[in-house]
Amino acid sequence: MKSTAIRRLRVREIHPDPHDARAESLRRHGLPLVVRPRHRLRTLVPYTGPVLVVLGVLLMIQAVTARVMLAASERFDVNIWEDENLPDGLLVIGTISTVILASAYVLSPLLLWAVTAVATRGGSTRQLLISALGLVLILAAALTSSWQSGVLLNLISSAVTVAIVLAGAYLGLGVITLWAMQRILQELTSIGAMIIRVLPLLMLVLLFLFYNSNIWQIAVGISWLNVALTAAVLVILANVLNVVVTADIVGDSHLRDHLRDSTTRTRCSERANILAVPSLVVTIQAGIFSVLVFIFLVGFGMLSIPVATIKQWISQDPNIVFPWLMPGLPLTQELLKVCLVLAAFAGLNFVASMATDQRHRTLFMDGVLNDLDQGLKVREQYLR
């Protein structure tokens, strides 16, 4: 019996199941929720193993660098968040730790690609080992950072993190996100044209608000929590508008006819998948635009607004962040608060402009809808 099972496994590896090939094709077209639930459960380990390894590596590096910085600050008897004059040795350690951590996050997509390649070229045993390695790294990171909040709390946090990764893989969130990112990379020229059309009028509004003393006075009296909530409200409004507009675009496209003429009933999860794909594409576009606006405003504010001017606007000394970092170009908390809210407003404006820009909808969204249409044709064969 054991030899029979081995022969069946070898036959399956040599002659792949057409059903599995169609399921992979659905994932490549950004439609993972069309795949049957039992098939998604069977492929959960190979899809989550590389993600767990990368997550474990990042958490481990973060825990080690944080522990090194804590030990260094205790040795030099200083507070890196409050003291302005930090010892040269601590500055060197902090710079090295920051570079290592930033490099790890920047190189994480390359690591994910490499681990995924190793996992896909091996059998189920290698995929299980990769998943186990990811769990071990996450557990080690939790134990390494236990000095911050306790072992039990870190273990619970790690368990919740793993559960979120598994749930996200089952729901196909990673597949949909990667597909949306690939579409954005393919349509960079249309995004650039969209930004060029949105930017002139938006910059007039942003710069008018940016150099208005009233918004700086509000930034002094508002806490970081309220700033985050304000930005979150703008982000939620942008996503609600995005979903409404995207539903209207999908409803007016040929996808509606395809779903209506389908021989199999379309599940609610499938409809949600079809709507989520173009919505996520626009959301990522707006997020990238908001980040660019935030970086520009922070840099422009550091260059063009002296500390004396901020002090005059807010009638008190501004709170300088990391005064030892760039003494000639101080970065203040008030500047960060103002830039964060304005960047969120810029993202909302980007989504609203996309809704009214017929040329962008034609150039960009038609390609997304055509890809989904190809995926729906595979769906008809998969569900037979």
MIVO-140482 format. One record per residue (C-alpha): residue number from 1; residue in three letters; x, y, z. Coordinates in steps of 0.001 Angstrom, whole numbers, plus 500000, padded with zeros to 6 digits. Example, Ala and Ser with C-alpha at 12.3 -4.5 7.8 and 13.67 -1.06 7.14 Angstrom:
<recs>
[1,"Ala",[512300,495500,507800]]
[2,"Ser",[513670,498940,507140]]
</recs>
This chain:
<recs>
[1,"Met",[500000,500000,500000]]
[2,"Lys",[502840,502357,500835]]
[3,"Ser",[504545,501723,497490]]
[4,"Thr",[501237,502341,495710]]
[5,"Ala",[500847,505706,497422]]
[6,"Ile",[504421,506639,496479]]
[7,"Arg",[503779,505683,492836]]
[8,"Arg",[500630,507810,492797]]
[9,"Leu",[502557,510749,494218]]
[10,"Arg",[505284,510354,491579]]
[11,"Val",[502688,510121,488815]]
[12,"Arg",[501039,513290,490128]]
[13,"Glu",[504393,515108,490138]]
[14,"Ile",[505231,513917,486591]]
[15,"His",[501720,514499,485228]]
[16,"Pro",[500196,517444,487102]]
[17,"Asp",[496476,517493,487659]]
[18,"Pro",[494817,519843,485103]]
[19,"His",[492629,521028,487956]]
[20,"Asp",[495728,522198,489846]]
[21,"Ala",[497027,523943,486727]]
[22,"Arg",[493749,525836,486341]]
[23,"Ala",[493825,526782,490019]]
[24,"Glu",[497316,528221,489536]]
[25,"Ser",[496088,530095,486474]]
[26,"Leu",[493267,531604,488529]]
[27,"Arg",[495795,532787,491099]]
[28,"Arg",[497957,534313,488376]]
[29,"His",[494917,536275,487187]]
[30,"Gly",[494260,537591,490714]]
[31,"Leu",[491267,535345,491460]]
[32,"Pro",[492344,533110,494381]]
[33,"Leu",[488878,533054,495956]]
[34,"Val",[487511,531305,492875]]
[35,"Val",[489658,528300,493846]]
[36,"Arg",[487660,525789,495893]]
[37,"Pro",[488203,525971,499689]]
[38,"Arg",[489564,522434,500000]]
[39,"His",[492151,523162,497325]]
[40,"Arg",[493205,526353,499140]]
[41,"Leu",[493628,524378,502368]]
[42,"Arg",[495788,521792,500602]]
[43,"Thr",[498151,524452,499263]]
[44,"Leu",[498256,526513,502457]]
[45,"Val",[501679,525255,503611]]
[46,"Pro",[503644,525941,500385]]
[47,"Tyr",[502150,529434,500151]]
[48,"Thr",[502770,530458,503769]]
[49,"Gly",[506193,528895,504374]]
[50,"Pro",[508280,531560,502550]]
[51,"Val",[506248,534377,504114]]
[52,"Leu",[506810,532950,507604]]
[53,"Val",[510568,532694,506974]]
[54,"Val",[510843,536316,505787]]
[55,"Leu",[508660,537524,508647]]
[56,"Gly",[510747,535569,511145]]
[57,"Val",[513999,536998,509762]]
[58,"Leu",[512683,540572,509965]]
[59,"Leu",[511355,540129,513495]]
[60,"Met",[514609,538517,514588]]
[61,"Ile",[516741,541346,513167]]
[62,"Gln",[514436,543924,514723]]
[63,"Ala",[514600,542242,518132]]
[64,"Val",[518407,541932,518040]]
[65,"Thr",[518997,545549,516931]]
[66,"Ala",[516570,546851,519569]]
[67,"Arg",[518319,544825,522260]]
[68,"Val",[521729,546088,521132]]
[69,"Met",[520536,549710,521231]]
[70,"Leu",[519072,549228,524707]]
[71,"Ala",[522298,547709,526007]]
[72,"Ala",[524352,550513,524432]]
[73,"Ser",[522140,553266,525875]]
[74,"Glu",[522362,551677,529336]]
[75,"Arg",[526142,551444,529050]]
[76,"Phe",[526465,555103,528073]]
[77,"Asp",[523704,556063,530564]]
[78,"Val",[521726,558205,528081]]
[79,"Asn",[518206,558334,526658]]
[80,"Ile",[518344,558226,522863]]
[81,"Trp",[514841,559757,522587]]
[82,"Glu",[515433,562809,524781]]
[83,"Asp",[519161,563610,525081]]
[84,"Glu",[520534,565935,522396]]
[85,"Asn",[524254,565247,522840]]
[86,"Leu",[524775,561535,522324]]
[87,"Pro",[528219,559884,522611]]
[88,"Asp",[529978,559113,519356]]
[89,"Gly",[530060,555410,520151]]
[90,"Leu",[526297,555280,520593]]
[91,"Leu",[525802,557217,517344]]
[92,"Val",[527916,554673,515486]]
[93,"Ile",[525991,551746,516992]]
[94,"Gly",[522656,553432,516240]]
[95,"Thr",[523649,554166,512644]]
[96,"Ile",[524824,550604,512029]]
[97,"Ser",[521661,549156,513604]]
[98,"Thr",[519435,551446,511529]]
[99,"Val",[521252,550563,508303]]
[100,"Ile",[521008,546830,509039]]
[101,"Leu",[517290,547036,509846]]
[102,"Ala",[516494,549231,506838]]
[103,"Ser",[518516,546942,504539]]
[104,"Ala",[516624,543918,505830]]
[105,"Tyr",[513275,545477,504963]]
[106,"Val",[514499,546685,501576]]
[107,"Leu",[515907,543251,500697]]
[108,"Ser",[512923,541318,502101]]
[109,"Pro",[511198,540988,498665]]
[110,"Leu",[514407,539459,497262]]
[111,"Leu",[514580,537048,500203]]
[112,"Leu",[510910,536138,499698]]
[113,"Trp",[511566,535438,496027]]
[114,"Ala",[514585,533248,496832]]
[115,"Val",[512814,531230,499545]]
[116,"Thr",[509759,530806,497304]]
[117,"Ala",[511971,529499,494491]]
[118,"Val",[513553,526985,496856]]
[119,"Ala",[510138,525884,498136]]
[120,"Thr",[508528,525456,494719]]
[121,"Arg",[511413,523369,493365]]
[122,"Gly",[511183,520881,496216]]
[123,"Gly",[508564,518460,497355]]
[124,"Ser",[506161,518588,500254]]
[125,"Thr",[508904,517674,502738]]
[126,"Arg",[511002,520709,501823]]
[127,"Gln",[507933,522952,502013]]
[128,"Leu",[507129,521648,505485]]
[129,"Leu",[510736,522240,506587]]
[130,"Ile",[510608,525822,505297]]
[131,"Ser",[507361,526458,507188]]
[132,"Ala",[508890,524957,510342]]
[133,"Leu",[511958,527186,509921]]
[134,"Gly",[509693,530234,509730]]
[135,"Leu",[507904,529239,512931]]
[136,"Val",[511224,528693,514719]]
[137,"Leu",[512481,532139,513664]]
[138,"Ile",[509275,533829,514841]]
[139,"Leu",[509484,531993,518172]]
[140,"Ala",[513155,532947,518576]]
[141,"Ala",[512332,536592,517847]]
[142,"Ala",[509583,536534,520477]]
[143,"Leu",[511984,535130,523094]]
[144,"Thr",[514729,537593,522119]]
[145,"Ser",[512438,540604,522573]]
[146,"Ser",[510820,539259,525760]]
[147,"Trp",[512592,541949,527799]]
[148,"Gln",[510176,544524,526359]]
[149,"Ser",[506777,543111,527289]]
[150,"Gly",[507254,539633,528765]]
[151,"Val",[507530,536139,527336]]
[152,"Leu",[503832,535211,527491]]
[153,"Leu",[502665,538376,525751]]
[154,"Asn",[505260,537962,523014]]
[155,"Leu",[504284,534325,522464]]
[156,"Ile",[500623,535307,522185]]
[157,"Ser",[501550,538068,519760]]
[158,"Ser",[503570,535620,517672]]
[159,"Ala",[500699,533125,517602]]
[160,"Val",[498317,535871,516453]]
[161,"Thr",[500808,536896,513765]]
[162,"Val",[501053,533331,512422]]
[163,"Ala",[497249,533007,512485]]
[164,"Ile",[496920,536244,510491]]
[165,"Val",[499426,534976,507912]]
[166,"Leu",[497541,531672,507544]]
[167,"Ala",[494176,533432,507276]]
[168,"Gly",[495571,535881,504739]]
[169,"Ala",[496975,533030,502644]]
[170,"Tyr",[493671,531142,502766]]
[171,"Leu",[491779,534266,501659]]
[172,"Gly",[494336,534924,498937]]
[173,"Leu",[495287,538384,500211]]
[174,"Gly",[498945,537925,499296]]
[175,"Val",[498089,536678,495802]]
[176,"Ile",[495738,539598,495165]]
[177,"Thr",[498296,542119,496482]]
[178,"Leu",[501137,540713,494365]]
[179,"Trp",[498901,540692,491304]]
[180,"Ala",[497923,544325,491921]]
[181,"Met",[501578,545320,492357]]
[182,"Gln",[502480,543624,489061]]
[183,"Arg",[499701,545508,487281]]
[184,"Ile",[500946,548791,488732]]
[185,"Leu",[504510,548070,487565]]
[186,"Gln",[503187,547302,484084]]
[187,"Glu",[501265,550587,483954]]
[188,"Leu",[503838,552969,485417]]
[189,"Thr",[503546,555333,482460]]
[190,"Ser",[499803,555821,482929]]
[191,"Ile",[500295,556376,486671]]
[192,"Gly",[502891,559044,485934]]
[193,"Ala",[500512,560770,483535]]
[194,"Met",[497771,560615,486155]]
[195,"Ile",[500020,562167,488815]]
[196,"Ile",[501088,564931,486437]]
[197,"Arg",[497445,565868,485814]]
[198,"Val",[496529,565737,489507]]
[199,"Leu",[499607,567434,490932]]
[200,"Pro",[499439,571108,489808]]
[201,"Leu",[496091,572032,491353]]
[202,"Leu",[496693,569794,494353]]
[203,"Met",[500067,571386,495090]]
[204,"Leu",[498476,574842,495134]]
[205,"Val",[496014,573662,497784]]
[206,"Leu",[498662,571780,499775]]
[207,"Leu",[501155,574634,499792]]
[208,"Phe",[498422,577104,500806]]
[209,"Leu",[497565,574888,503778]]
[210,"Phe",[501221,574079,504440]]
[211,"Tyr",[502172,577731,504951]]
[212,"Asn",[499031,578564,506921]]
[213,"Ser",[499770,579199,510604]]
[214,"Asn",[496347,577882,511662]]
[215,"Ile",[497128,574284,510714]]
[216,"Trp",[500408,574483,512649]]
[217,"Gln",[498574,575769,515713]]
[218,"Ile",[496194,572822,515427]]
[219,"Ala",[499184,570468,515171]]
[220,"Val",[500510,571719,518518]]
[221,"Gly",[497287,571106,520396]]
[222,"Ile",[496454,567718,518855]]
[223,"Ser",[497953,564446,520072]]
[224,"Trp",[499558,561846,517847]]
[225,"Leu",[496565,559588,518414]]
[226,"Asn",[494198,562245,517109]]
[227,"Val",[496510,562886,514159]]
[228,"Ala",[496457,559180,513318]]
[229,"Leu",[492668,559073,513669]]
[230,"Thr",[492302,562116,511423]]
[231,"Ala",[494485,560527,508764]]
[232,"Ala",[492586,557241,509197]]
[233,"Val",[489253,559001,508543]]
[234,"Leu",[490631,560437,505290]]
[235,"Val",[491978,557012,504296]]
[236,"Ile",[488605,555370,505030]]
[237,"Leu",[486783,558010,502972]]
[238,"Ala",[489213,557425,500101]]
[239,"Asn",[488636,553650,500218]]
[240,"Val",[484854,553989,500413]]
[241,"Leu",[484930,556272,497381]]
[242,"Asn",[487298,553846,495669]]
[243,"Val",[485009,550839,496223]]
[244,"Val",[481934,552755,495021]]
[245,"Val",[483662,553954,491867]]
[246,"Thr",[485221,550543,491180]]
[247,"Ala",[481861,548787,491599]]
[248,"Asp",[480400,551201,489078]]
[249,"Ile",[483249,550530,486628]]
[250,"Val",[482932,546748,486980]]
[251,"Gly",[479127,546967,486650]]
[252,"Asp",[479438,548865,483374]]
[253,"Ser",[482089,546556,481920]]
[254,"His",[481906,543299,480009]]
[255,"Leu",[482543,541380,483238]]
[256,"Arg",[478904,541782,484190]]
[257,"Asp",[477798,540037,481003]]
[258,"His",[480369,537303,481562]]
[259,"Leu",[479098,536598,485071]]
[260,"Arg",[475474,536740,483969]]
[261,"Asp",[476046,534224,481166]]
[262,"Ser",[478116,531887,483359]]
[263,"Thr",[476917,528296,483617]]
[264,"Thr",[477837,528158,487321]]
[265,"Arg",[476489,530369,490083]]
[266,"Thr",[478893,533054,491224]]
[267,"Arg",[479561,532919,494947]]
[268,"Cys",[479675,536045,497090]]
[269,"Ser",[483377,535461,497758]]
[270,"Glu",[484048,535383,494017]]
[271,"Arg",[482182,538654,493480]]
[272,"Ala",[484149,540180,496351]]
[273,"Asn",[487386,538961,494741]]
[274,"Ile",[486468,540527,491402]]
[275,"Leu",[485695,543836,493099]]
[276,"Ala",[488740,543713,495403]]
[277,"Val",[491310,543395,492623]]
[278,"Pro",[490756,546750,490834]]
[279,"Ser",[489972,548443,494158]]
[280,"Leu",[493309,547322,495597]]
[281,"Val",[495141,548522,492495]]
[282,"Val",[493752,552037,492982]]
[283,"Thr",[494409,551876,496746]]
[284,"Ile",[498080,551020,496200]]
[285,"Gln",[498353,553812,493646]]
[286,"Ala",[496889,556306,496118]]
[287,"Gly",[499148,554978,498885]]
[288,"Ile",[502278,555425,496773]]
[289,"Phe",[501171,558935,495847]]
[290,"Ser",[500517,559808,499513]]
[291,"Val",[503960,558535,500557]]
[292,"Leu",[505630,560615,497841]]
[293,"Val",[503691,563714,498932]]
[294,"Phe",[504618,563080,502588]]
[295,"Ile",[508333,562729,501790]]
[296,"Phe",[508268,565849,499616]]
[297,"Leu",[506488,567965,502225]]
[298,"Val",[508807,566831,505038]]
[299,"Gly",[511916,567612,503019]]
[300,"Phe",[510497,570864,501666]]
[301,"Gly",[509397,571940,505139]]
[302,"Met",[512821,571236,506652]]
[303,"Leu",[514414,573369,503943]]
[304,"Ser",[511962,576262,503727]]
[305,"Ile",[510501,576726,507230]]
[306,"Pro",[512993,577784,509913]]
[307,"Val",[512488,576827,513532]]
[308,"Ala",[512020,580530,514380]]
[309,"Thr",[509068,580733,511979]]
[310,"Ile",[507446,577640,513489]]
[311,"Lys",[507976,579138,516943]]
[312,"Gln",[506265,582338,515840]]
[313,"Trp",[503316,580406,514384]]
[314,"Ile",[502725,578172,517402]]
[315,"Ser",[503860,580642,520114]]
[316,"Gln",[506186,578099,521720]]
[317,"Asp",[509340,576144,521024]]
[318,"Pro",[508720,573302,518568]]
[319,"Asn",[509485,569717,519574]]
[320,"Ile",[512554,568650,517613]]
[321,"Val",[512842,564966,516750]]
[322,"Phe",[516358,563450,516902]]
[323,"Pro",[518188,566792,517301]]
[324,"Trp",[521528,565038,516817]]
[325,"Leu",[520586,563685,513391]]
[326,"Met",[520696,566896,511291]]
[327,"Pro",[521355,569946,513473]]
[328,"Gly",[521241,572320,510494]]
[329,"Leu",[517882,570993,509238]]
[330,"Pro",[515816,570185,512329]]
[331,"Leu",[512870,567831,512016]]
[332,"Thr",[509965,568786,514295]]
[333,"Gln",[506959,566825,515507]]
[334,"Glu",[504670,569620,514317]]
[335,"Leu",[506038,569273,510782]]
[336,"Leu",[505453,565524,510802]]
[337,"Lys",[501869,565957,512027]]
[338,"Val",[501033,568530,509359]]
[339,"Cys",[502645,566465,506595]]
[340,"Leu",[500858,563272,507652]]
[341,"Val",[497403,564864,507470]]
[342,"Leu",[498141,566625,504181]]
[343,"Ala",[499488,563399,502655]]
[344,"Ala",[496291,561563,503608]]
[345,"Phe",[494279,564404,502044]]
[346,"Ala",[496397,564068,498882]]
[347,"Gly",[495514,560355,498693]]
[348,"Leu",[491806,561159,498948]]
[349,"Asn",[492177,563753,496197]]
[350,"Phe",[494001,561203,494017]]
[351,"Val",[491134,558698,494291]]
[352,"Ala",[488534,561394,493578]]
[353,"Ser",[490492,562535,490523]]
[354,"Met",[490760,558966,489270]]
[355,"Ala",[486979,558655,489514]]
[356,"Thr",[486483,561632,487214]]
[357,"Asp",[489418,561036,484861]]
[358,"Gln",[487962,559031,481988]]
[359,"Arg",[491324,558769,480191]]
[360,"His",[492977,557125,483193]]
[361,"Arg",[490062,554725,483584]]
[362,"Thr",[490346,553771,479917]]
[363,"Leu",[494136,553355,479857]]
[364,"Phe",[494589,551647,483198]]
[365,"Met",[491373,549986,484312]]
[366,"Asp",[490674,548395,480928]]
[367,"Gly",[493867,546353,481252]]
[368,"Val",[492844,545210,484745]]
[369,"Leu",[489347,544270,483565]]
[370,"Asn",[490726,542368,480563]]
[371,"Asp",[492959,540310,482861]]
[372,"Leu",[489975,539520,485065]]
[373,"Asp",[487982,538512,482000]]
[374,"Gln",[490710,536012,481068]]
[375,"Gly",[490568,534672,484614]]
[376,"Leu",[486799,534220,484397]]
[377,"Lys",[487255,532140,481243]]
[378,"Val",[489605,529862,483202]]
[379,"Arg",[486964,529765,485958]]
[380,"Glu",[484440,528211,483545]]
[381,"Gln",[486843,525337,482847]]
[382,"Tyr",[487873,524978,486500]]
[383,"Leu",[484323,524662,487865]]
[384,"Arg",[483074,522158,485326]]
</recs>
